[in-house]
Amino acid sequence: MISNSRDVTRVYELGRRARKDGVVAIAASRPEGGEARAALAVPARVGSAPVRNRIRRRLRAVLREWDLPAGFDVVLQADSSVAEADYQELVNNVKAAVTSAVEAQ
C-alpha cells in the first residue's frame, strides 16, 4: 500500500485514469520501478463510515487476490455502488479499470 501522501499526489498529477462501473483506477509508473503499490480513496460523499469501510474492505480483498502490474502505483477510487456490487463483478471491474489505466500510461 502507498503510505506516503506525496506518492498519492504524484499518482493524481501524473497518472492516467480509467473507469469501470463505479471504480476509477489512476495509475502512474514508478520512477524506481519495483513492486506495485496501491492506495484506496473512498470519499465521504459515498456514504456513512460503515459504508465507506465496507467498500475499503472489499477493495483490499480484491487487491489481495490479484497482483497489480509491477512498476506502477495505483489509486483506486470507488462510488457507493461498490458496496452492494456482486464480488466477482467487482473483481472484474477493478481488473478492467487498472488494466486500462496501465495500458494508457
Secondary structure by P-SEA (a helix, b strand, c coil): ccccaaaaaaaaacbbbbbcccbbbbbbbbccccbbbbbbbbccccccaaaaaaaaaaaaaaaaaccccccbbbbbbbccccccccaaaaaaaaaaaaaaaaaac
